[in-house]
Amino acid sequence: MSVPTLKRMEGAPGAVPGMTNNVAAVVRALEAAGIAFLADGEVAAGAGVSLRAKV
């Protein structure tokens, strides 16, 4: 995936734009790095991200 594609995804307000395969690839890479995506209601402030605890 190109750097301009990532920059467009990062800079967009609201939902992440882009082809679903690119968005899925970014999600997989972040999850593999230990990021957990939190749904709305899992934290007081709404949806977000957290670092997973090391096991």
C-alpha positions in Angstrom: 0.0 0.0 0.0 1.3 3.4 -0.8 2.2 6.2 1.6 -0.3 8.6 -0.1 -3.1 6.0 0.4 -2.2 5.8 4.1 -2.1 9.6 4.4 -5.6 9.9 2.8 -6.9 7.3 5.2 -5.4 9.1 8.2 -6.5 12.6 7.2 -10.1 11.8 6.4 -12.8 12.9 8.9 -15.2 10.2 10.0 -15.2 6.7 8.5 -12.0 5.6 6.9 -12.2 6.0 3.1 -10.6 3.5 0.8 -10.9 0.1 -0.7 -12.0 -2.5 1.8 -9.0 -4.7 1.2 -6.7 -1.7 2.1 -8.6 -0.9 5.2 -8.6 -4.5 6.3 -4.8 -4.7 5.7 -4.3 -1.7 8.0 -6.5 -3.2 10.7 -4.7 -6.5 10.5 -1.3 -4.8 10.7 -2.3 -2.8 13.8 -3.9 -5.8 15.5 -0.7 -7.8 14.9 1.2 -4.9 16.5 -0.9 -5.2 19.7 -3.7 -2.7 19.1 -7.2 -3.6 20.2 -10.1 -1.8 18.6 -12.9 -1.0 21.1 -16.5 -0.7 20.1 -18.7 2.2 21.2 -19.7 1.5 24.8 -16.6 -0.4 25.8 -15.1 2.8 27.1 -16.7 5.9 28.6 -15.7 8.1 25.8 -17.0 5.9 23.0 -15.2 3.9 20.4 -11.4 3.9 20.5 -8.2 1.8 20.6 -6.1 0.3 23.3 -2.9 -1.6 23.6 -3.4 -5.3 24.4 -1.8 -6.6 27.6 1.3 -8.7 27.0 0.8 -12.3 27.9 
